[in-house]
Amino acid sequence: MSALNDYYAALERLKVNKPIILPKGSAINNDMVAMEAGRKRGSIKKSRHAALIEAIELAAQAAGQNVLSPAQRIEQAKTKTKAVKSDYEQLKEDYEKLLEKCNSLLLENFEFKKTHQI
C-alpha cells in the first residue's frame, strides 16, 4: 500500500471513529491522519498532498470541527477578548455602584444610631 493510500485509509477510519493507532474521538486534521497512517506528524505537505488536505478539511467540517486559518483564529480571539473586556468593565461599573450604595447605607445607619441612641 502506498503512503497516499495509507493516508486515505486512516482518514476513513477517523471519519467513522474507528482508529487503530489513535484513541477514539481523535480530531480530524493533517497530523492526526498522518499519525493514524503510521507516519510522523507533519508528513502531510500541501505541496505533495493538496487533494488529501482538502479531503481532511472537508471531513473535519463534516464532523463539526472548526478548521480555521491562523488569521481567523487570531480575529476570533480578538473578538472574544473585546467581549470579555466589555463584560469586565460593565461588572466593574456595577460593583462600584453597589459599593457606593452599601457605603451610603452604612453611613445612614451610623447616623440613625447616633441620633436615636440605640
Residue pairs with C-beta under 8 A, 6 or more apart in sequence:
1 9
3 37
3 39
4 49
4 52
6 37
6 38
6 39
7 33
7 34
7 37
7 39
7 44
7 49
7 52
8 52
8 55
9 37
10 19
10 33
10 34
10 36
10 37
10 38
11 28
11 33
11 36
11 52
11 55
11 56
11 59
13 19
13 20
13 36
14 22
14 26
14 28
14 32
14 33
14 36
14 59
15 28
15 59
15 62
15 63
17 24
17 25
18 24
19 26
19 36
20 36
21 35
21 36
21 38
22 32
22 35
22 36
26 32
26 36
27 60
27 65
28 56
28 59
28 60
28 63
28 65
29 56
29 60
29 65
29 67
30 42
30 44
30 53
30 56
31 41
31 42
31 44
33 44
33 52
33 56
34 40
34 41
34 42
34 43
34 44
35 41
44 52
44 53
44 56
46 53
57 67
60 67
61 67
68 76
112 118
